Amino acid sequence: MINIKKTDTHFIFEVQGMHKQWAFKSELSIPKEHVKNAYQDKEILKGWKGWRGPGTSVPFLLSAGTFHKNDNKIFWDVAHIENCIIVDLQDEEYQQLIIEVENPNEAIILLTNKLL
């Protein structure tokens, strides 16, 4: 699971608990202006996630770490898809973050500054 904090200039995505070891990351710091959108779309979660590296994938249980798909680098940290959001990025190492958060609606509002 990911905890999101907002500073004056950045969003800090903190990887929680054992997910740090599975994802091979403990934190991502993204400038606010590099976050293009945040939303939920369960269709994106279906099927092949891409080539893993480095990361962990246990089918139907957990996807965590870096995945490469269609010339995109995507960071995954998902165990429960009902709490998953997709964050589109620009000018970053990753093109997308596909992450599990405690409250998807609150996370989307925080990241996009839009009420749902």
Residue, then its C-alpha position, 0 to 999 in steps of 0.5 A: m500500500i502507498n501513503i501519499k503526502k503533499t508538500d509545497t512542490h511535490f507529492i511523496f508516495e511512501v511505500q508501506g510495510m513489506h511492500k518496500q521489499w517487494a517493490f524494491k522502493s521505499e518512496l517516490s517524490i514527484p513534482k506536482e506539475h508532473v502529475k497529469n491525472a489520477y483515476q480508477d480504471k479496473e480494466i487497466l488492471k486486467g491482463w499482462k502487466g509487462w516485463r517485471g524488473p525489478g519487482t515481485s509478481v504473484p498472480f492474483l495476489l500482488s504486483a509490486g515494483t517496476f514493470h515495462k510494457n509498450d515502451n513505458k515504465i510503470f510502477w506497480d504496488v497493488a494487492h487489493i484492486e478495489n483500492c487501486i488508482i492510476v496516476d499518469l505522469q509526465d517528464e518522469e522516470y515512470q509514465q504511470l503509477i498503479i498503486e493501492v491506497e487506503n482511500p482512492n477517492e481522497a487520493i484522487i482529490l489530493l492528486t488532481n485537486k478535483l472533487l469527485 
